[in-house]
Structure formats: C-alpha cells, structure tokens
Amino acid sequence: AVTVGRRQANLPVAGGGYLRFYPAVWTATALRYLNELEEKPAVVYFHPWELDPEQPRVKAPLKSRLRHYVNLSRMEGKISYLLERFRFGPFADWDQEKLAASQLKCTCAA
C-alpha cells in the first residue's frame, strides 16, 4: 500500500482494505499530495472480489470480517471517483529508471 508520511507518521492510503476504509476524498488528497508535492507516482490496487458487495459471507472472527467486508458496497463508487480525477496506467509502463531515480518508498502488502 502507498503510504503518505507527515510528522513521523505513515498512513497507508491506496490499497486493499485501506482503499475501502478511507473516504474517497482522503485517498484522492493523499494521491494528489504524492503526485504534486512529492512528485512521485502512486500504486493503487484492489482485488476483484472487493467490487462484489453481494459475495457470500464466510463465518470468521470479527477482525477478519471487518478486514474483508467493510465498505464493499462503496468500492465501485470510490474507484469511479478516482478514475475521474487521476490518470492511471499499468505499472509495467512506468519507466524503471525514473522509478529508481525517484527513490520511491513504498510498503508492499503480501
């Protein structure tokens, strides 16, 4: 997940559960901060199942249910909101030299 750092605090903003959890405006603000102020690209990702609010629910502990099901019904709208405001492309299209030169710091979720 992409992290935005301020005052020694890093907040993940653009992937998986974080993308579902935070309001779209917060994610857009964080992406704009990375793109415009830090002049860095951001990686936004989500899983196909996150676009299916009607998916069957699995019996699991509360923490797992929150992590997997919170805001599923809002994901399609969040993705549309971001697509209307930002230019996205495949990661493979990013110039690897630019990526190395930018010294991009990212936290990758497994």
ZADO-932853 format. One line per 3 residues: their letters; for each residue z, x, y negated of C-alpha. Coordinates in steps of 0.001 Angstrom, whole numbers, plus 500000, padded with zeros to 6 digits. Layout:
ZADO-932853
A> Z X Y  ...;
end
This chain:
ZADO-932853
AVT> 500000 500000 500000  499314 501173 496491  502448 501979 494526;
VGR> 502974 501900 490787  505731 504183 489572  507882 503708 486496;
RQA> 511190 505393 485776  511628 506860 489242  510939 503542 490977;
NLP> 507813 502945 493032  506789 499379 493704  504176 498629 496366;
VAG> 501696 496130 494962  498368 495732 496663  498507 495363 500394;
GGY> 499776 493282 503228  502982 491394 502583  503291 492830 499069;
LRF> 499976 491291 498105  501188 487947 499455  504678 488231 497996;
YPA> 503984 489148 494363  502234 486751 491968  498526 487488 491431;
VWT> 499214 488268 487757  501675 491010 488773  499171 492550 491166;
ATA> 496415 492404 488523  498706 494032 485954  499555 496828 488391;
LRY> 495874 497390 489265  494944 497455 485583  497734 499992 484965;
LNE> 496394 502234 487732  492747 501850 486702  493043 502079 482928;
LEE> 496179 504048 482124  496314 506408 485083  492516 506379 485585;
KPA> 492947 506072 489347  491365 503774 491898  493481 501394 493928;
VVY> 493161 500309 497526  493722 496599 498085  493854 495379 501648;
FHP> 494784 492332 503641  494413 491184 507208  492044 488346 508162;
WEL> 494952 486311 509558  496506 486301 506072  493771 483902 504956;
DPE> 494712 481305 507575  497723 479271 506433  497268 476930 509416;
QPR> 497711 479650 512030  500159 478888 514842  503727 479931 514108;
VKA> 505434 482260 516546  509154 481988 517236  510629 485135 515748;
PLK> 513654 486330 513795  513861 485195 510168  512884 488625 508796;
SRL> 509690 488656 510869  508809 485079 509919  509248 485878 506222;
RHY> 507199 489054 506537  504328 487254 508270  504215 483751 506824;
VNL> 505391 483880 503195  502699 482681 500751  499891 482408 503320;
SRM> 498747 479243 501553  498293 481211 498308  496327 484191 499643;
EGK> 492838 482758 499225  493590 481946 495582  495056 485415 494969;
ISY> 492012 487137 496440  489696 484955 494320  491768 485725 491223;
LLE> 491475 489483 491821  487765 489316 492677  487089 487548 489384;
RFR> 488845 490284 487406  488097 493567 489174  485170 495384 490719;
FGP> 485704 496220 494396  483698 498194 496903  484014 499842 500301;
FAD> 486367 502786 500434  483590 504818 502087  481616 504582 498829;
WDQ> 484292 506421 496861  483274 509977 496127  485646 512085 498227;
EKL> 485572 514903 495659  486704 512529 492927  489431 511253 495209;
AAS> 490687 514769 495900  490440 515701 492211  492424 512656 491136;
QLK> 495397 513789 493265  495889 510135 494116  499325 509464 495528;
CTC> 499450 506568 497930  501784 505213 500512  499888 504116 503592;
AA> 501338 501459 505830  500895 501887 509549;
end
